[in-house]
Amino acid sequence: MTQESVPTTEELATAGVRLEIHGALARITLARPERHNAMTGRTWTALAHIGHTLSRSVRIVVIDGAGASFSSGIDLAMFDPAGGLPGEQSLLQRLLSESDDSATHASLDADIASYQAGYRWLRRPDIVSIAAVHGHAIGAGFQLALACDLRILAEDAQLSMREPALGLVPDLTGTKPLVELVGRSRAIELCLTARTISAREAHELRLAELVVPNAELDGAVTDLVDALLATPAGAARATKELLGQAGENSLEEQAAAERAAQIERLQAMAQRLPE
Ligand code: ACO
């Protein structure tokens, strides 16, 4: 099997993304500040590409935004019936120009799945993903923060699930974590009003692990990264796997999973001890 090559600088630049890797830490920065880091299909496929090719030594992925915001969501040019982004048809143009409904449906389904892949890998057990959010996190930007395991918000953060207000649904994997975090009723209220959630309310609703003054965001992320990296990698991965299953498993199943994981941990410890 040939190894997939890592994203090129050109691919990342076209996607509006910067990637820096220092040892166990990868930092992904959404980098179209002149558009409040609006994202395109290329942003999401580049995120997926980063995930597929991430070095196995990376244990923490931090996602943040350059400029005034985390992200203003999808680039609205993707809906423009009269045009799209340079070199691309907009989603609506495709629907208007293609006559075969079932083929269009299949190709849109495949495209949305490829966009979702940019979000889904952030839940992998071998990494912990952290969204460091300041300014606006709207629509696809809010969903990107929800795709991460943990969220640290600056005091000026403003979250909004804008899709329903635009006649759409949130389709970038955001509905499940939103319901898990805030409950079904609150999720309905937030999505169907598309209202803005302040950082303080986000904390109350369990949408943020921590809220800090803007000037302290970087420091708070560094402290969290250091604390996470202090835990041995094998134990961190196994524990994240267990916590990931806990919601779906019965107590019986979860207890069995804990036993199996613990025996693996003990075996790993025993192998490291001198004979
Ligand atoms: N897509 C494309 N361009 C955008 C987007 C976007 N999502 N968001 C901002 N921009 C552009 C603006 O059009 C403006 O461009 P211009 O300088 O050429 O006029 C520039 O970024 C700066 O934005 P302003 O609106 O001037 O900045 P302001 O601080 O007043 O407002 C805000 C920022 C709140 C983010 C506002 O721009 C906004 O509401 N944007 C649209 C958000 C949106 O509806 N996103 C889609 C959600 S649904 C989804 O993601 C699937």
py3Dmol code that shows the C-alpha trace and the ligand (Angstrom):
import py3Dmol

protein = """\
ATOM      1  CA  MET A   1       0.000   0.000   0.000  1.00  0.00           C
ATOM      2  CA  THR A   2       1.420   3.398  -0.933  1.00  0.00           C
ATOM      3  CA  GLN A   3       1.606   6.028   1.773  1.00  0.00           C
ATOM      4  CA  GLU A   4      -0.601   9.076   1.130  1.00  0.00           C
ATOM      5  CA  SER A   5       1.534  12.211   0.940  1.00  0.00           C
ATOM      6  CA  VAL A   6       0.927  15.099   3.331  1.00  0.00           C
ATOM      7  CA  PRO A   7      -0.931  18.199   2.095  1.00  0.00           C
ATOM      8  CA  THR A   8       1.223  20.563   0.052  1.00  0.00           C
ATOM      9  CA  THR A   9       1.702  24.210   1.004  1.00  0.00           C
ATOM     10  CA  GLU A  10      -0.319  25.101  -2.101  1.00  0.00           C
ATOM     11  CA  GLU A  11      -3.248  22.855  -1.116  1.00  0.00           C
ATOM     12  CA  LEU A  12      -3.303  24.379   2.374  1.00  0.00           C
ATOM     13  CA  ALA A  13      -3.059  27.944   1.031  1.00  0.00           C
ATOM     14  CA  THR A  14      -5.966  27.345  -1.393  1.00  0.00           C
ATOM     15  CA  ALA A  15      -7.943  25.838   1.472  1.00  0.00           C
ATOM     16  CA  GLY A  16      -7.275  28.852   3.722  1.00  0.00           C
ATOM     17  CA  VAL A  17      -5.558  26.706   6.323  1.00  0.00           C
ATOM     18  CA  ARG A  18      -2.165  26.778   8.052  1.00  0.00           C
ATOM     19  CA  LEU A  19      -0.636  23.700   9.657  1.00  0.00           C
ATOM     20  CA  GLU A  20       2.250  23.630  12.129  1.00  0.00           C
ATOM     21  CA  ILE A  21       3.478  20.470  13.787  1.00  0.00           C
ATOM     22  CA  HIS A  22       5.843  20.553  16.773  1.00  0.00           C
ATOM     23  CA  GLY A  23       6.422  17.079  18.176  1.00  0.00           C
ATOM     24  CA  ALA A  24       3.179  15.805  19.704  1.00  0.00           C
ATOM     25  CA  LEU A  25       1.236  19.008  18.938  1.00  0.00           C
ATOM     26  CA  ALA A  26      -0.403  19.943  15.632  1.00  0.00           C
ATOM     27  CA  ARG A  27      -1.894  23.405  15.287  1.00  0.00           C
ATOM     28  CA  ILE A  28      -4.380  24.040  12.488  1.00  0.00           C
ATOM     29  CA  THR A  29      -5.194  27.694  11.920  1.00  0.00           C
ATOM     30  CA  LEU A  30      -8.115  28.800   9.761  1.00  0.00           C
ATOM     31  CA  ALA A  31      -6.452  31.559   7.799  1.00  0.00           C
ATOM     32  CA  ARG A  32      -8.742  33.696   5.658  1.00  0.00           C
ATOM     33  CA  PRO A  33      -9.066  36.551   8.143  1.00  0.00           C
ATOM     34  CA  GLU A  34     -10.354  38.987   5.495  1.00  0.00           C
ATOM     35  CA  ARG A  35     -13.480  36.751   5.294  1.00  0.00           C
ATOM     36  CA  HIS A  36     -13.616  35.942   9.021  1.00  0.00           C
ATOM     37  CA  ASN A  37     -12.163  32.528   8.043  1.00  0.00           C
ATOM     38  CA  ALA A  38     -15.114  31.520   5.904  1.00  0.00           C
ATOM     39  CA  MET A  39     -14.570  27.921   4.801  1.00  0.00           C
ATOM     40  CA  THR A  40     -15.052  26.175   1.458  1.00  0.00           C
ATOM     41  CA  GLY A  41     -15.225  22.572   0.268  1.00  0.00           C
ATOM     42  CA  ARG A  42     -11.466  22.804  -0.185  1.00  0.00           C
ATOM     43  CA  THR A  43     -11.039  23.755   3.467  1.00  0.00           C
ATOM     44  CA  TRP A  44     -12.885  20.620   4.565  1.00  0.00           C
ATOM     45  CA  THR A  45     -11.137  18.242   2.157  1.00  0.00           C
ATOM     46  CA  ALA A  46      -7.787  19.708   3.244  1.00  0.00           C
ATOM     47  CA  LEU A  47      -8.766  19.111   6.892  1.00  0.00           C
ATOM     48  CA  ALA A  48      -9.599  15.505   5.971  1.00  0.00           C
ATOM     49  CA  HIS A  49      -6.236  15.191   4.197  1.00  0.00           C
ATOM     50  CA  ILE A  50      -4.444  16.520   7.297  1.00  0.00           C
ATOM     51  CA  GLY A  51      -6.265  13.916   9.395  1.00  0.00           C
ATOM     52  CA  HIS A  52      -5.429  11.000   7.057  1.00  0.00           C
ATOM     53  CA  THR A  53      -1.750  11.838   6.927  1.00  0.00           C
ATOM     54  CA  LEU A  54      -1.164  13.068  10.469  1.00  0.00           C
ATOM     55  CA  SER A  55       2.062  11.744  11.967  1.00  0.00           C
ATOM     56  CA  ARG A  56       1.468   9.024  14.572  1.00  0.00           C
ATOM     57  CA  SER A  57       3.549  11.051  17.005  1.00  0.00           C
ATOM     58  CA  VAL A  58       0.860  13.781  17.138  1.00  0.00           C
ATOM     59  CA  ARG A  59      -1.319  13.476  20.238  1.00  0.00           C
ATOM     60  CA  ILE A  60      -2.985  16.894  20.430  1.00  0.00           C
ATOM     61  CA  VAL A  61      -4.625  18.914  17.643  1.00  0.00           C
ATOM     62  CA  VAL A  62      -5.470  22.554  18.329  1.00  0.00           C
ATOM     63  CA  ILE A  63      -7.718  24.421  15.886  1.00  0.00           C
ATOM     64  CA  ASP A  64      -7.892  28.197  16.020  1.00  0.00           C
ATOM     65  CA  GLY A  65      -8.666  31.137  13.748  1.00  0.00           C
ATOM     66  CA  ALA A  66      -6.497  33.993  12.456  1.00  0.00           C
ATOM     67  CA  GLY A  67      -7.762  37.563  12.788  1.00  0.00           C
ATOM     68  CA  ALA A  68     -11.005  38.632  14.420  1.00  0.00           C
ATOM     69  CA  SER A  69     -12.912  35.321  14.416  1.00  0.00           C
ATOM     70  CA  PHE A  70     -12.692  31.558  14.649  1.00  0.00           C
ATOM     71  CA  SER A  71     -14.862  31.143  11.535  1.00  0.00           C
ATOM     72  CA  SER A  72     -17.882  32.742   9.876  1.00  0.00           C
ATOM     73  CA  GLY A  73     -18.906  29.319   8.537  1.00  0.00           C
ATOM     74  CA  ILE A  74     -19.372  28.270   4.955  1.00  0.00           C
ATOM     75  CA  ASP A  75     -18.229  30.740   2.313  1.00  0.00           C
ATOM     76  CA  LEU A  76     -21.553  32.124   1.138  1.00  0.00           C
ATOM     77  CA  ALA A  77     -20.223  32.087  -2.440  1.00  0.00           C
ATOM     78  CA  MET A  78     -20.855  28.321  -2.314  1.00  0.00           C
ATOM     79  CA  PHE A  79     -24.593  29.080  -2.461  1.00  0.00           C
ATOM     80  CA  ASP A  80     -24.458  31.793  -5.093  1.00  0.00           C
ATOM     81  CA  PRO A  81     -26.727  30.648  -7.973  1.00  0.00           C
ATOM     82  CA  ALA A  82     -24.944  33.042 -10.316  1.00  0.00           C
ATOM     83  CA  GLY A  83     -21.395  31.974  -9.570  1.00  0.00           C
ATOM     84  CA  GLY A  84     -19.146  30.319  -7.042  1.00  0.00           C
ATOM     85  CA  LEU A  85     -15.596  30.353  -5.877  1.00  0.00           C
ATOM     86  CA  PRO A  86     -12.815  30.741  -8.438  1.00  0.00           C
ATOM     87  CA  GLY A  87     -12.647  27.575 -10.550  1.00  0.00           C
ATOM     88  CA  GLU A  88     -15.684  25.957  -8.872  1.00  0.00           C
ATOM     89  CA  GLN A  89     -19.416  25.858  -9.499  1.00  0.00           C
ATOM     90  CA  SER A  90     -21.531  26.803  -6.504  1.00  0.00           C
ATOM     91  CA  LEU A  91     -23.693  24.058  -4.973  1.00  0.00           C
ATOM     92  CA  LEU A  92     -26.832  25.701  -6.368  1.00  0.00           C
ATOM     93  CA  GLN A  93     -25.317  26.112  -9.842  1.00  0.00           C
ATOM     94  CA  ARG A  94     -24.665  22.382  -9.901  1.00  0.00           C
ATOM     95  CA  LEU A  95     -28.268  21.608  -9.056  1.00  0.00           C
ATOM     96  CA  LEU A  96     -29.513  24.060 -11.675  1.00  0.00           C
ATOM     97  CA  SER A  97     -27.174  22.855 -14.427  1.00  0.00           C
ATOM     98  CA  GLU A  98     -27.381  19.076 -14.022  1.00  0.00           C
ATOM     99  CA  SER A  99     -30.434  17.352 -15.455  1.00  0.00           C
ATOM    100  CA  ASP A 100     -30.022  13.845 -14.003  1.00  0.00           C
ATOM    101  CA  ASP A 101     -31.496  14.165 -10.489  1.00  0.00           C
ATOM    102  CA  SER A 102     -30.258  10.848  -9.154  1.00  0.00           C
ATOM    103  CA  ALA A 103     -26.689  11.409 -10.406  1.00  0.00           C
ATOM    104  CA  THR A 104     -26.685  14.916  -8.888  1.00  0.00           C
ATOM    105  CA  HIS A 105     -28.010  13.511  -5.610  1.00  0.00           C
ATOM    106  CA  ALA A 106     -25.267  10.858  -5.555  1.00  0.00           C
ATOM    107  CA  SER A 107     -22.495  13.330  -6.339  1.00  0.00           C
ATOM    108  CA  LEU A 108     -23.710  15.843  -3.726  1.00  0.00           C
ATOM    109  CA  ASP A 109     -23.979  13.035  -1.172  1.00  0.00           C
ATOM    110  CA  ALA A 110     -20.379  12.000  -1.928  1.00  0.00           C
ATOM    111  CA  ASP A 111     -19.168  15.593  -1.710  1.00  0.00           C
ATOM    112  CA  ILE A 112     -20.880  16.258   1.624  1.00  0.00           C
ATOM    113  CA  ALA A 113     -19.433  12.975   2.966  1.00  0.00           C
ATOM    114  CA  SER A 114     -15.958  14.179   1.903  1.00  0.00           C
ATOM    115  CA  TYR A 115     -16.574  17.485   3.722  1.00  0.00           C
ATOM    116  CA  GLN A 116     -17.773  15.619   6.845  1.00  0.00           C
ATOM    117  CA  ALA A 117     -14.528  13.604   6.754  1.00  0.00           C
ATOM    118  CA  GLY A 118     -12.738  16.872   7.540  1.00  0.00           C
ATOM    119  CA  TYR A 119     -14.623  16.970  10.849  1.00  0.00           C
ATOM    120  CA  ARG A 120     -14.957  13.294  11.773  1.00  0.00           C
ATOM    121  CA  TRP A 121     -11.289  12.459  12.353  1.00  0.00           C
ATOM    122  CA  LEU A 122     -11.101  15.015  15.160  1.00  0.00           C
ATOM    123  CA  ARG A 123     -12.857  12.480  17.423  1.00  0.00           C
ATOM    124  CA  ARG A 124     -10.204   9.779  16.898  1.00  0.00           C
ATOM    125  CA  PRO A 125      -9.039   8.057  20.110  1.00  0.00           C
ATOM    126  CA  ASP A 126      -5.315   8.563  19.426  1.00  0.00           C
ATOM    127  CA  ILE A 127      -5.615  12.370  19.567  1.00  0.00           C
ATOM    128  CA  VAL A 128      -7.321  14.975  21.706  1.00  0.00           C
ATOM    129  CA  SER A 129      -8.668  17.864  19.647  1.00  0.00           C
ATOM    130  CA  ILE A 130      -9.137  21.333  21.117  1.00  0.00           C
ATOM    131  CA  ALA A 131     -10.996  24.242  19.518  1.00  0.00           C
ATOM    132  CA  ALA A 132      -9.621  27.605  20.674  1.00  0.00           C
ATOM    133  CA  VAL A 133     -12.477  29.942  19.780  1.00  0.00           C
ATOM    134  CA  HIS A 134     -12.547  33.710  19.719  1.00  0.00           C
ATOM    135  CA  GLY A 135     -14.940  36.040  17.912  1.00  0.00           C
ATOM    136  CA  HIS A 136     -17.566  34.462  15.674  1.00  0.00           C
ATOM    137  CA  ALA A 137     -18.079  30.717  15.290  1.00  0.00           C
ATOM    138  CA  ILE A 138     -21.050  30.526  12.938  1.00  0.00           C
ATOM    139  CA  GLY A 139     -22.641  27.542  11.195  1.00  0.00           C
ATOM    140  CA  ALA A 140     -19.872  25.316   9.845  1.00  0.00           C
ATOM    141  CA  GLY A 141     -17.484  27.149  12.197  1.00  0.00           C
ATOM    142  CA  PHE A 142     -19.620  26.299  15.249  1.00  0.00           C
ATOM    143  CA  GLN A 143     -19.824  22.706  13.979  1.00  0.00           C
ATOM    144  CA  LEU A 144     -16.031  22.561  13.679  1.00  0.00           C
ATOM    145  CA  ALA A 145     -15.743  23.602  17.328  1.00  0.00           C
ATOM    146  CA  LEU A 146     -18.350  20.935  18.194  1.00  0.00           C
ATOM    147  CA  ALA A 147     -16.337  18.294  16.293  1.00  0.00           C
ATOM    148  CA  CYS A 148     -13.429  18.858  18.675  1.00  0.00           C
ATOM    149  CA  ASP A 149     -13.203  16.985  21.957  1.00  0.00           C
ATOM    150  CA  LEU A 150     -12.715  20.156  24.004  1.00  0.00           C
ATOM    151  CA  ARG A 151     -13.500  23.836  23.551  1.00  0.00           C
ATOM    152  CA  ILE A 152     -11.766  26.803  25.166  1.00  0.00           C
ATOM    153  CA  LEU A 153     -13.541  30.090  24.472  1.00  0.00           C
ATOM    154  CA  ALA A 154     -12.291  33.635  24.682  1.00  0.00           C
ATOM    155  CA  GLU A 155     -14.696  36.020  26.403  1.00  0.00           C
ATOM    156  CA  ASP A 156     -15.668  37.604  23.063  1.00  0.00           C
ATOM    157  CA  ALA A 157     -16.678  34.277  21.473  1.00  0.00           C
ATOM    158  CA  GLN A 158     -20.130  34.225  19.853  1.00  0.00           C
ATOM    159  CA  LEU A 159     -21.571  30.927  18.641  1.00  0.00           C
ATOM    160  CA  SER A 160     -24.522  30.518  16.301  1.00  0.00           C
ATOM    161  CA  MET A 161     -26.018  27.603  14.369  1.00  0.00           C
ATOM    162  CA  ARG A 162     -27.069  29.742  11.412  1.00  0.00           C
ATOM    163  CA  GLU A 163     -27.936  26.987   8.885  1.00  0.00           C
ATOM    164  CA  PRO A 164     -31.708  26.694   9.519  1.00  0.00           C
ATOM    165  CA  ALA A 165     -32.078  30.481   9.228  1.00  0.00           C
ATOM    166  CA  LEU A 166     -30.585  30.155   5.729  1.00  0.00           C
ATOM    167  CA  GLY A 167     -32.992  27.343   4.769  1.00  0.00           C
ATOM    168  CA  LEU A 168     -30.413  24.598   5.411  1.00  0.00           C
ATOM    169  CA  VAL A 169     -29.608  21.988   8.034  1.00  0.00           C
ATOM    170  CA  PRO A 170     -26.365  21.640  10.004  1.00  0.00           C
ATOM    171  CA  ASP A 171     -24.708  18.791   8.054  1.00  0.00           C
ATOM    172  CA  LEU A 172     -21.088  18.842   9.169  1.00  0.00           C
ATOM    173  CA  THR A 173     -21.538  16.365  12.042  1.00  0.00           C
ATOM    174  CA  GLY A 174     -22.649  19.070  14.492  1.00  0.00           C
ATOM    175  CA  THR A 175     -26.128  17.833  15.425  1.00  0.00           C
ATOM    176  CA  LYS A 176     -24.977  14.815  17.459  1.00  0.00           C
ATOM    177  CA  PRO A 177     -22.460  16.552  19.750  1.00  0.00           C
ATOM    178  CA  LEU A 178     -24.837  19.508  20.139  1.00  0.00           C
ATOM    179  CA  VAL A 179     -27.650  17.256  21.392  1.00  0.00           C
ATOM    180  CA  GLU A 180     -25.227  15.302  23.587  1.00  0.00           C
ATOM    181  CA  LEU A 181     -23.917  18.478  25.186  1.00  0.00           C
ATOM    182  CA  VAL A 182     -27.017  20.650  25.614  1.00  0.00           C
ATOM    183  CA  GLY A 183     -29.909  18.158  25.301  1.00  0.00           C
ATOM    184  CA  ARG A 184     -32.526  17.845  22.573  1.00  0.00           C
ATOM    185  CA  SER A 185     -34.823  20.668  23.672  1.00  0.00           C
ATOM    186  CA  ARG A 186     -32.076  23.287  23.987  1.00  0.00           C
ATOM    187  CA  ALA A 187     -30.577  22.093  20.683  1.00  0.00           C
ATOM    188  CA  ILE A 188     -33.940  22.663  18.973  1.00  0.00           C
ATOM    189  CA  GLU A 189     -34.174  26.148  20.480  1.00  0.00           C
ATOM    190  CA  LEU A 190     -30.605  27.088  19.499  1.00  0.00           C
ATOM    191  CA  CYS A 191     -30.824  25.760  15.933  1.00  0.00           C
ATOM    192  CA  LEU A 192     -34.313  26.919  15.059  1.00  0.00           C
ATOM    193  CA  THR A 193     -33.775  30.431  16.345  1.00  0.00           C
ATOM    194  CA  ALA A 194     -30.141  30.567  15.098  1.00  0.00           C
ATOM    195  CA  ARG A 195     -29.544  32.982  17.949  1.00  0.00           C
ATOM    196  CA  THR A 196     -26.097  33.988  19.140  1.00  0.00           C
ATOM    197  CA  ILE A 197     -24.746  32.259  22.231  1.00  0.00           C
ATOM    198  CA  SER A 198     -22.298  34.290  24.309  1.00  0.00           C
ATOM    199  CA  ALA A 199     -19.185  32.698  25.777  1.00  0.00           C
ATOM    200  CA  ARG A 200     -20.679  32.877  29.261  1.00  0.00           C
ATOM    201  CA  GLU A 201     -23.881  31.096  28.162  1.00  0.00           C
ATOM    202  CA  ALA A 202     -21.836  28.560  26.173  1.00  0.00           C
ATOM    203  CA  HIS A 203     -20.025  27.688  29.399  1.00  0.00           C
ATOM    204  CA  GLU A 204     -23.315  27.331  31.284  1.00  0.00           C
ATOM    205  CA  LEU A 205     -24.646  25.063  28.508  1.00  0.00           C
ATOM    206  CA  ARG A 206     -21.493  22.885  28.663  1.00  0.00           C
ATOM    207  CA  LEU A 207     -20.459  23.987  25.175  1.00  0.00           C
ATOM    208  CA  ALA A 208     -17.128  25.189  26.591  1.00  0.00           C
ATOM    209  CA  GLU A 209     -14.768  23.604  29.086  1.00  0.00           C
ATOM    210  CA  LEU A 210     -13.270  26.988  29.900  1.00  0.00           C
ATOM    211  CA  VAL A 211     -13.831  30.684  29.151  1.00  0.00           C
ATOM    212  CA  VAL A 212     -10.887  33.055  29.511  1.00  0.00           C
ATOM    213  CA  PRO A 213     -10.111  36.709  28.708  1.00  0.00           C
ATOM    214  CA  ASN A 214      -8.973  37.035  25.071  1.00  0.00           C
ATOM    215  CA  ALA A 215      -5.391  37.848  26.068  1.00  0.00           C
ATOM    216  CA  GLU A 216      -5.215  34.580  28.012  1.00  0.00           C
ATOM    217  CA  LEU A 217      -6.535  32.245  25.275  1.00  0.00           C
ATOM    218  CA  ASP A 218      -3.126  31.101  24.004  1.00  0.00           C
ATOM    219  CA  GLY A 219      -1.816  30.571  27.526  1.00  0.00           C
ATOM    220  CA  ALA A 220      -4.896  28.579  28.545  1.00  0.00           C
ATOM    221  CA  VAL A 221      -4.500  26.346  25.477  1.00  0.00           C
ATOM    222  CA  THR A 222      -0.804  25.795  26.271  1.00  0.00           C
ATOM    223  CA  ASP A 223      -1.605  24.871  29.879  1.00  0.00           C
ATOM    224  CA  LEU A 224      -4.254  22.384  28.739  1.00  0.00           C
ATOM    225  CA  VAL A 225      -1.939  20.861  26.112  1.00  0.00           C
ATOM    226  CA  ASP A 226       0.817  20.439  28.732  1.00  0.00           C
ATOM    227  CA  ALA A 227      -1.580  18.799  31.172  1.00  0.00           C
ATOM    228  CA  LEU A 228      -2.904  16.411  28.500  1.00  0.00           C
ATOM    229  CA  LEU A 229       0.596  15.462  27.364  1.00  0.00           C
ATOM    230  CA  ALA A 230       1.606  14.630  30.939  1.00  0.00           C
ATOM    231  CA  THR A 231      -0.654  11.547  30.732  1.00  0.00           C
ATOM    232  CA  PRO A 232       0.960   8.500  29.070  1.00  0.00           C
ATOM    233  CA  ALA A 233      -0.171   8.109  25.452  1.00  0.00           C
ATOM    234  CA  GLY A 234      -1.437   4.516  25.760  1.00  0.00           C
ATOM    235  CA  ALA A 235      -3.544   5.254  28.832  1.00  0.00           C
ATOM    236  CA  ALA A 236      -4.920   8.435  27.253  1.00  0.00           C
ATOM    237  CA  ARG A 237      -5.972   6.601  24.113  1.00  0.00           C
ATOM    238  CA  ALA A 238      -7.550   3.663  25.968  1.00  0.00           C
ATOM    239  CA  THR A 239      -9.417   5.986  28.336  1.00  0.00           C
ATOM    240  CA  LYS A 240     -10.717   8.113  25.452  1.00  0.00           C
ATOM    241  CA  GLU A 241     -11.952   4.944  23.730  1.00  0.00           C
ATOM    242  CA  LEU A 242     -13.770   3.875  26.906  1.00  0.00           C
ATOM    243  CA  LEU A 243     -15.364   7.290  27.412  1.00  0.00           C
ATOM    244  CA  GLY A 244     -16.435   7.297  23.768  1.00  0.00           C
ATOM    245  CA  GLN A 245     -18.349   4.029  24.194  1.00  0.00           C
ATOM    246  CA  ALA A 246     -19.872   4.871  27.593  1.00  0.00           C
ATOM    247  CA  GLY A 247     -22.950   6.660  26.273  1.00  0.00           C
ATOM    248  CA  GLU A 248     -24.048   3.785  24.004  1.00  0.00           C
ATOM    249  CA  ASN A 249     -23.064   0.824  26.221  1.00  0.00           C
ATOM    250  CA  SER A 250     -25.106  -0.781  28.994  1.00  0.00           C
ATOM    251  CA  LEU A 251     -23.403  -0.786  32.409  1.00  0.00           C
ATOM    252  CA  GLU A 252     -22.650  -4.476  31.864  1.00  0.00           C
ATOM    253  CA  GLU A 253     -21.003  -3.824  28.484  1.00  0.00           C
ATOM    254  CA  GLN A 254     -19.068  -0.850  29.791  1.00  0.00           C
ATOM    255  CA  ALA A 255     -17.808  -2.772  32.831  1.00  0.00           C
ATOM    256  CA  ALA A 256     -16.581  -5.521  30.488  1.00  0.00           C
ATOM    257  CA  ALA A 257     -14.885  -2.944  28.250  1.00  0.00           C
ATOM    258  CA  GLU A 258     -13.155  -1.418  31.317  1.00  0.00           C
ATOM    259  CA  ARG A 259     -11.854  -4.854  32.370  1.00  0.00           C
ATOM    260  CA  ALA A 260     -10.522  -5.629  28.887  1.00  0.00           C
ATOM    261  CA  ALA A 261      -8.837  -2.239  28.585  1.00  0.00           C
ATOM    262  CA  GLN A 262      -7.302  -2.517  32.060  1.00  0.00           C
ATOM    263  CA  ILE A 263      -5.831  -5.945  31.342  1.00  0.00           C
ATOM    264  CA  GLU A 264      -4.223  -4.491  28.193  1.00  0.00           C
ATOM    265  CA  ARG A 265      -2.784  -1.616  30.227  1.00  0.00           C
ATOM    266  CA  LEU A 266      -1.420  -4.005  32.883  1.00  0.00           C
ATOM    267  CA  GLN A 267       0.114  -6.179  30.159  1.00  0.00           C
ATOM    268  CA  ALA A 268       1.777  -3.110  28.646  1.00  0.00           C
ATOM    269  CA  MET A 269       3.147  -2.174  32.093  1.00  0.00           C
ATOM    270  CA  ALA A 270       4.420  -5.697  32.768  1.00  0.00           C
ATOM    271  CA  GLN A 271       6.248  -5.771  29.429  1.00  0.00           C
ATOM    272  CA  ARG A 272       8.163  -2.645  30.405  1.00  0.00           C
ATOM    273  CA  LEU A 273       9.303  -4.057  33.791  1.00  0.00           C
ATOM    274  CA  PRO A 274      12.712  -5.748  34.009  1.00  0.00           C
ATOM    275  CA  GLU A 275      12.450  -9.604  34.171  1.00  0.00           C
TER     276      GLU A 275
END
"""
ligand_1 = """\
51
ACO
N -18.763 33.912 3.436
C -18.211 34.809 2.600
N -17.792 36.029 2.981
C -17.923 36.336 4.292
C -18.476 35.453 5.205
C -18.916 34.185 4.745
N -19.443 33.273 5.566
N -18.491 36.042 6.432
C -17.947 37.266 6.272
N -17.616 37.446 4.977
C -17.004 38.643 4.368
C -17.988 39.803 4.305
O -18.841 39.676 3.189
C -17.034 40.972 4.208
O -16.568 41.037 2.883
P -16.263 42.509 2.209
O -15.132 43.064 3.014
O -15.887 42.148 0.799
O -17.527 43.278 2.354
C -15.859 40.524 5.058
O -15.960 39.102 5.190
C -15.906 41.112 6.456
O -17.189 40.802 7.011
P -18.163 41.910 7.658
O -19.571 41.426 7.531
O -17.855 43.262 7.108
O -17.661 41.851 9.183
P -18.527 42.074 10.500
O -17.552 42.087 11.610
O -19.461 43.213 10.346
O -19.454 40.745 10.618
C -19.899 38.369 10.579
C -18.844 39.491 10.739
C -20.863 38.398 11.776
C -19.133 37.062 10.545
C -20.732 38.611 9.283
O -19.825 38.806 8.206
C -21.644 37.470 8.924
O -22.724 37.327 9.490
N -21.215 36.623 7.945
C -22.039 35.581 7.385
C -22.115 34.383 8.329
C -22.943 33.254 7.725
O -24.130 33.393 7.458
N -22.291 32.078 7.528
C -22.925 30.913 6.986
C -23.507 30.064 8.113
S -24.254 28.575 7.552
C -23.001 27.488 7.331
O -21.870 27.687 7.717
C -23.261 26.131 6.640
"""
view = py3Dmol.view(width=600, height=400)
view.addModel(protein, "pdb")
view.setStyle({"model": 0}, {"cartoon": {"style": "trace"}})
view.addModel(ligand_1, "xyz")
view.setStyle({"model": 1}, {"stick": {}})
view.zoomTo()
view.show()
